[in-house]
Amino acid sequence: MMYSQESTTLNDYLLQSDIVLLGEQTHGDGAVFDEKVKIIKTLHEEHNFNIIVFESGLYDNFKAHQLYSSGNEKINIYNQSIFPMWSNTRAFQDLLAYVDQNPEIKILGFDSQESSLFQNFYLEDLKNIISKHSLYVSKESFIQIEKFLIFRDIEQYMNDSMGFEKIVSSFDSIANQLQSITNKNLEERIIEQAFISALSDLRYSYDYRTGKKVAIQNPRDKQMAENFIFLKEQFPDEKFIGWGASYHFANQLSSFTYTSKTEDYIVTLHEQEREVTLHNEIELQEQIDEIKEIKSSLPMGKILKEYYKNRLYSVAFTSFGGNYLGVHEKNFKVLQSTQNSIEYNLNKLKKDNVLIDLKQYEDKEFYASVLGYLPLFAKWEMVFDGIYYIPSMYPPHFVEYKPHTFNDEKLNKAEQVVKGQIFDAETKMPLGYSDIYYRHNNMSVVANTDGKYLIDKSKKGNDYLFFSNIGYDTDSVKISDINSFCKTYLNRTQNMDTLDEVIIIGKAKRLSAFDIIKKARNKIDENYIQEAYNQVFMCKVQNYNTKGDLTFNEQALIKIYNRKGVNGSNNVETNLHAEIDHLVNTTNNFSKDKWSGIGSLWVTLNRDVIFSKSNVLYRTTSYDLIREGVMNYDGNEVYKISFKNNSPGSYSTGYGYPAPEKSNGFIYIDKITFAVLKYEHCITRIKNLPKRAKYTQQNSHKIVQSYKKVNGFYFINLLEINDRTNFYSKDDTLLGTTHKVTSITSQDIETENIVTIDRPLINVKRGYEYIKDDEYWLGRNVDSKLFNGKFNCETNH
């Protein structure tokens, strides 16, 4: 093929178009992101395009727009509604700044896949509309909506299609009630459409997870097209810009012809992925089959083109060379295009960024790498209206956060630390998870499973160090009396169990376990700070192989900025920001990945009993509760309540696929304030054989947590998670066990002189420069093991 047109711009094709769709080859094309932002600015300034619709949640982005336009949130609320592959980039932040300066522009979303704002706000908005219009939806139905429609906790129905269809049928009846409302305002129409959209995605998710054959993503594309059309109907006089994957914006992919040349490239891409990431996400034949299946796809672009015809102009992007961001945030090389490709010809002509209108190639077949840098042979004028050529691709430029310089005056030198161990005075056995804290400051730590601890010395020589544990009398020692190592023996509290409200005054009702937990939930605003604060954590992540050897050991001192205080959320990390102050990795496998080591702190905090809603405190109806009695904890009486999950799943435990088969534990609640003081939860998941894995696996998780009171509010004192994986042979013989232990302990809390931190917790490692020889760690036991070889995850009722 030969390129015949010297220059083309979008301006030449906008006389009758009021919808422009801007695609991208993958979701890791930095040069495309940058170019799309330039195009959006031009379309707005020269052609009055005022609405940008992203391949992100329909409700998520409407809610973000609502919160932003009402002044309740700043423009960065869109960082929670737009998928992170875009929102984490400088290109998107540049776009946000532009939108902030041009308030006539709206950012919306057309995707049926929702995220954090949907999980945190949708149910309440739905309830308000149902109440306003006097519709009937039972309390049980609301629980089902939250559990199945919002959280996709459908594991219990994987082998029960009739049960699943019954749930879906009940949702259909609710959708019908919403549709019956007359004279709906915009918010009500969005709520209704979001319900229909989420229900469609629930069906699609169920079919996919139960192995039902679904062509590509056709159900999702159909719903995304309907959502797009719905949004355009809400703003009929506005011009729309679509931002998403080129695949979704494609038209007639049936014109695609599979060739041996395409297959050669698939093989090369497969080899490159294994070379870069050391493994492949899918098998080679699966990858080949997926490409062949393109002919049977029905992208949203085809539906939209048939609906809007010449009013819509779709643009795909491509490049001849360079690099893009692929799986696991690794850089991949753009494979040099084959001859008879549009990239090859444009490179030969040394063209710069240019838009090629495809009308000039009517009925002509040629290769183009507009879908995943893979040359496909097709009549491309039937698929897109134009192809935008960028000679050299580069990965996205991510947002960079200026590191804070912290004042470390509070931190002692390495030799100024107290080390010790706590024991049961009667049995002389180590007393794990004991609290160690000072009288005159907010510094505290929690002992490990062997009762050992290390804490910086108080700068006040007359200060006292206190030791406490549930069921034991508190003890203390003066700092000046401590030598090199402090051994402490705690005595069990006598006869506390008999004080379980033996005396009932008047006709006062004895509180049940359910009543106690309900009171704890209702008093969260009183017991936990509702304003911004800082907290310093010592964070440790250790992995152990089947021999018990330490294979990963990373520790860090991290300073957290919580901008909204402590309350339940379905996405804890959205309000948390953090900076690493000091970090050490003794196993030389440091990674900046958000799932690796200290980078996964955001995941850990999503297990916190107050922060996260997926636990017994908030999903109480999913648990059977027993009031066990009253115990002593640091001089206070606390209720001890045992719980057992009657319908374990991601909704009530936070752990999804593979589904939990059981979960149980204890929660300890202060008798006077009803604050949660301690929490223990054990979750065991079903056995499963992961894709391409050699052995069957079973995962178990043990969460241990405690809170402490500082300046009138309760804060995390300890949050430790032990993740165990058992490996089994085909005959169900246990072959070995690995462990991962994550521990965070409070070091200090500041509620007055707050330091604002910009870096989101989920990106705490991004851009961090690791200093190997940080003197802070000298003498601080960074090699000490968190795991002592014991994993007891059973509770008795």
Disulfide bonds with the S-S distance in Angstrom:
Cys682-Cys793 2.44
